[in-house]
């Protein structure tokens, strides 16, 4: 087990390559401070360079995922004119969206385990995940307009791709609260679990991806992320390049040898679901 303590968060990587990044300031409902933003940037760069990592779980603590931006920090900027100029704000947002994009492009499954509020920036972070698991007490809110600013952290780009344009406009422009049940009906949440079971559920989902060919799984995710804004011709080019890499990968050769020998495939989601259900029954 590898553990890295950042400023306001902790990263652990177990022996199977499952990383868990947990926000560690429940007293502030894990507000997205400048320190936590820096933690995210360092964590993402750490995982990008670690080929042993096979999945990433994002989690909060103390009954809160991330309640949004650090409002006290926002107020303090008004007392520091040098840090409240349009030029400075623009650079801060460019830096912010830099690690948001790198997080979204990690070539491993990213699972957000959301307990309690995922508001503002917390909602945007959840949108970067490939799968969101939530507790019944989870809530989501594009709270930005309450503070007189536009939704940032790529939220305007990401939300319509999950819920459709009209529903995204409603959530972005009203800033209303969405509970876990509605979030699941909208496709924001994959499944709900009780708070005591959330961490185990996220870990179990991450483990089910471990037998997959890492290269093929990562490229599938990266291409799916581009599906809405890339035309068919460009996607065909990406597909051709990605497939050329995959068929040269040792994992592909192992798969076809197993198939030819009539052996069980290493990555079989349906068979894995049956095994998981049997374990729960036991």
Helices and strands as residue ranges (DSSP letters): E 2-5, E 9-13, E 18-23, G 26-28, H 34-48, E 55-59, H 71-77, G 81-83, H 86-104, E 109-114, E 117-119, H 121-128, E 131-134, E 139-141, G 143-147, H 155-163, H 165-174, E 177-179, H 180-185, E 191-192, H 195-208, H 214-225, H 232-247, H 250-260, H 269-281
